[in-house]
Amino acid sequence: MKNYALEWYQYGLKNNDDDIVKFMMHWIAFNWLYNEYREGGDEKNAIRTFCRENYNKLSSYNAFRSQAINIFMEQPVRSVVSGMVTSEHNSLYRDVVRGEGLSRLSSLMLTIYHVRCNLFHGSKSLMIKRDLDLVRSSSIILEGYLKAVLSDDIENREIRLRHDLLDWENELKYQEGILKSDNMSDNQKRNAKKRIKEAQDYIDKIKQEQHKNGR
């Protein structure tokens, strides 16, 4: 099943410019991974079991230090059916904010599962900024966890270069956003300029190596 997961993961990377498409492709990859732990059709328990059995690999990526986690710290994700915040959503939210270890990681993945349900069942709007930000942040975090779990299968240098390139391109976009923002201090903008130069230098180096490899 990892072969199928890797295929969908790589396909998602090819659609890096569209956060919604990338998230959908990467969720399919994740579905392939946790599906082997499903018993009696219980998807949530399958996700919990997958997180438990793969915790060491998953925890090599720290989503809680990424900018993408911020939106999950603001408020719970609402139910796709009722549009309300249920006791389950509140419990997951509290664990994401204040939990630790496996419990916190599992709650984050189940929260992203609810974002997936809302999106797949037509309860996310392209016109609502928070909906788009939730999908975008979910996509970033899910990509990080997939990369961690599939690390043994991502062996050749071309794929590793592509990962590095995407990481630095995302960093470049993020720092450029800081530079354009009216809410950032002069010191933050100076640091952003340094990071932009660093990101651009790495991007150029990676592209040069890809060119040498005939990619």
C-alpha positions in Angstrom: 0.0 0.0 0.0 3.0 2.3 0.5 3.6 2.2 -3.2 0.1 3.6 -3.9 0.5 6.2 -1.1 3.8 7.3 -2.6 2.3 7.7 -6.0 -0.5 9.9 -4.7 1.9 11.8 -2.5 4.2 12.6 -5.5 1.1 13.5 -7.6 0.1 16.0 -4.9 3.6 17.6 -5.1 3.1 18.2 -8.8 0.0 20.2 -8.0 1.8 22.4 -5.4 0.3 25.6 -6.8 -3.3 24.5 -5.8 -3.6 23.9 -2.1 -7.0 22.3 -2.4 -6.0 19.8 -5.1 -2.7 19.0 -3.3 -4.6 18.4 0.0 -7.1 16.1 -1.7 -4.3 14.1 -3.4 -2.3 13.9 -0.2 -5.3 12.8 1.8 -5.8 9.9 -0.7 -2.1 9.0 0.0 -2.8 9.1 3.7 -6.0 7.1 3.3 -3.9 4.3 1.7 -1.6 4.3 4.7 -4.2 4.2 7.5 -6.7 1.9 5.7 -4.8 -1.2 6.7 -5.6 -0.4 10.3 -9.3 -0.1 9.7 -11.5 -2.6 11.5 -15.3 -2.6 10.9 -15.2 0.5 8.8 -14.2 2.8 11.7 -12.1 5.5 10.0 -11.3 7.5 13.1 -10.0 4.5 15.0 -7.9 3.6 12.0 -6.3 7.0 12.1 -5.7 6.7 15.8 -4.1 3.3 15.4 -2.0 4.5 12.4 -0.7 7.4 14.5 0.1 5.0 17.4 1.9 2.4 15.2 3.9 5.1 13.3 4.4 7.6 16.1 8.2 7.6 15.9 8.3 8.4 12.3 5.4 10.9 12.4 7.0 12.8 15.4 10.2 13.4 13.3 8.1 16.1 11.7 7.0 18.7 14.4 3.9 20.3 13.0 3.5 22.2 16.3 6.5 24.4 15.4 5.2 25.3 11.9 3.3 28.4 11.1 0.5 26.2 9.7 -0.5 25.1 13.2 -1.7 28.6 14.2 -5.1 28.4 12.7 -5.8 25.2 14.6 -5.0 27.0 17.9 -7.7 29.7 17.3 -10.9 27.7 17.6 -12.3 24.2 16.9 -13.3 23.0 13.4 -17.0 22.9 13.0 -19.1 19.8 12.1 -19.8 19.2 8.4 -23.3 18.0 9.2 -24.7 20.6 11.7 -22.3 23.5 11.2 -21.9 23.4 15.0 -18.9 22.7 17.3 -19.6 19.3 18.9 -18.1 18.0 22.2 -15.8 15.8 20.0 -14.5 18.9 18.2 -14.0 20.7 21.5 -12.1 17.8 22.9 -9.8 17.6 19.9 -9.2 21.3 20.0 -8.2 21.2 23.7 -5.8 18.4 23.0 -4.2 20.1 20.0 -3.8 23.3 22.1 -2.7 21.7 25.4 -2.0 18.0 24.8 1.3 16.2 24.5 2.9 13.4 22.6 0.8 10.8 20.8 -2.5 12.1 22.0 -1.8 15.6 20.7 -0.6 14.3 17.3 -3.6 12.0 16.9 -6.0 14.9 17.8 -4.3 17.1 15.2 -4.7 14.4 12.5 -8.4 13.8 13.5 -8.9 17.6 13.3 -7.5 17.6 9.8 -9.7 14.6 9.1 -12.7 16.8 9.9 -11.3 19.5 7.5 -11.1 16.8 4.9 -14.8 15.7 5.6 -16.0 19.3 5.3 -14.1 19.8 2.0 -15.0 16.5 0.4 -18.7 16.8 1.4 -19.0 20.4 0.1 -19.0 22.3 3.4 -16.0 24.5 2.5 -16.3 27.6 0.5 -13.8 29.2 -1.8 -15.2 32.6 -0.8 -14.5 32.2 2.9 -10.9 33.0 3.9 -10.9 30.8 7.0 -12.0 27.8 5.0 -9.2 28.3 2.5 -6.7 28.9 5.3 -7.8 25.7 7.0 -7.3 23.7 3.8 -4.0 25.3 3.1 -2.6 24.7 6.6 -4.0 21.1 6.6 -2.2 20.6 3.3 1.1 21.8 4.7 0.9 19.7 7.9 -0.3 16.6 6.0 2.5 16.9 3.5 5.0 17.0 6.4 3.7 13.9 8.1 3.5 12.0 4.8 7.1 12.9 4.0 8.1 11.6 7.5 6.2 8.3 7.1 7.3 7.7 3.5 10.9 8.8 4.1 12.3 5.3 3.6 10.5 5.1 0.2 11.8 8.4 -1.0 15.2 7.3 -2.0 16.4 8.9 -5.1 18.1 12.3 -5.2 15.6 13.9 -7.6 12.7 13.5 -5.2 14.8 14.8 -2.3 15.8 17.8 -4.4 12.1 18.4 -5.2 11.2 18.4 -1.6 13.9 20.8 -0.7 12.9 23.1 -3.6 9.3 23.1 -2.5 10.3 23.8 1.1 12.4 26.8 0.1 9.9 28.1 -2.3 7.2 28.0 0.4 9.6 29.8 2.8 10.3 32.4 0.1 6.5 33.0 -0.3 6.0 33.2 3.4 8.8 35.7 4.0 7.7 37.8 1.0 4.3 37.9 2.7 5.9 39.3 5.8 7.7 41.9 3.8 4.5 43.1 2.2 2.5 43.1 5.5 1.6 46.4 7.2 1.5 44.7 10.6 5.1 43.7 10.9 7.9 45.6 12.7 11.0 46.9 11.0 13.0 44.2 12.7 10.7 41.5 11.4 11.0 42.9 7.9 14.8 43.1 8.1 14.9 39.4 9.1 12.4 38.6 6.3 14.8 40.2 3.8 17.7 38.0 5.1 15.5 34.9 4.8 14.4 35.8 1.3 18.0 36.1 0.2 18.9 32.8 1.9 15.8 31.1 0.3 16.6 32.4 -3.2 20.3 31.2 -2.9 19.2 27.7 -1.9 16.6 27.7 -4.7 19.2 28.6 -7.3 21.6 25.9 -6.0 18.9 23.2 -6.1 17.9 24.2 -9.6 21.5 24.1 -10.7 21.9 20.6 -9.3 18.7 19.5 -11.0 20.0 20.9 -14.3 23.2 18.9 -13.8 21.2 15.7 -13.3 19.3 16.4 -16.5 16.0 17.1 -14.7 
